[in-house]
Amino acid sequence: MLETTIAGSLPKPSWLAEPKKLWPAWRLEADALAEGKRDATLLALKIQEDCGIDIVSDGEQSRQHFVHGFLEGVDGIDFARRVPMGIRNNRYEAMVPTVTGPLRRKGPVHAAEARIARAHTARRLKFTLPGPMTIIDTIADSYYGDRVAMAMAFAEVLNEEARELAAIGVDVIQFDEPAFNVYLDEVTGWGIAALHRAIGGLSCKTAIHICYGYGIPANIEWKATLGHEWRQYERIFPALAASHIDQVSLECAHSHVPVELLSLLHGKDVLVGAIDVASDKAETPEEVAATIEDALRFVPPERLYPCTNCGMAPLDRTLAEQKLAALTAGAALVRGRR
Ligand code: ZN
C-alpha cells in the first residue's frame, strides 16, 4: 500500500552535464560520455533505493531533454533545420527540429540504459517516453501535412520502442503528456487514440504523466493565469478513466487542482504528486502526508502511489535527494496511521 515512485527525471551529476538546466550541455564526449551516462544511471538507482523509493527509474540520465532525447533516435527528422515555434499553445517559443520524411527508429533508442538499470536493481523499474501529442507540439512538420497523422506515426514508433523496453524487463512504461493539459479538446478527439496506439500489445503496466510543467519561469507565469481553481483535469479525466491506460501521474502538491477531481479517475492507479518540483525547499514528511491523506479521500489506498509532481531534472541534486527522502517518510507516516 502507498508504494512510492517518481515522475521520471532526476538531476544529473555536474561531471556529466551542466547542473540545474532543463536542456544541459554534456560535459563529456564520445566513449567517455557513454561511460558517464552508464555511471550516472547506477547512481540514480542507488539514490532512489537509499531514499526508499519502491518503483525506481533510470532518472533519465542518458538524455538531454525528455522529448528530444527520444527524437534523436528517430529517422525522418532534420535537426539542422530548426525553426522557431510557439509550443504549449504559445506559452513559450522554442527552436524545434523539422520532420522531413517518414518516421522510423534508427534502432533501439533507450535499450542500453534500460538494460543497465534492469541489471542493477531488483526493484520494479519504470521507464518514461514522451507522448505523441507532446512530441508533435515540440516539432515542426514539412512532410506529413497533418498533425494528427504525424502523431499517429510517432505513436507507431513509440510502440516499437515500448515493446522492446518491456521485453528488457521494464515493469512500467510511462508516456509524458504535459500537452494533454493544454489541448483539452484534442485529448478526447485523438490524443487517447494515439496513446492507445503507443501502448498496443504491451504486457507491462502503462502510465501517463500530465502536469503543469517543470518549475521554469514560463510555467510559473502560465500557472498564475489559470485562476483560483485549476480544472483542466476535469475535462480529460473521464476520457482517461475510460482508456486502457493503467496509471495516471498528476501534479497535486501546492497546486490549485481541486482534489475531488481525482474521483473522476475511478478504476485507475493514481500517482499523486506530493513533491513540488518548482520549490527550492524540501517538503516535510508531514506536508507530504497531508497531500496523500487529502488524495486518499478520493482514491483507494491500494491504487494510490505517492510520487513527485513532475521531473526533477533542473533541481539542485542535494535538494532532490531531500525531497525523495521526504516523499518516502511522508508515505510511511500515512501508512503508520492506518
Ligand atoms: Zn511533468
Residues whose N, C-alpha, C, O or C-beta is under 5 A from the ligand:
A	BS01	ZN	C211 G213 N309 C310 G311
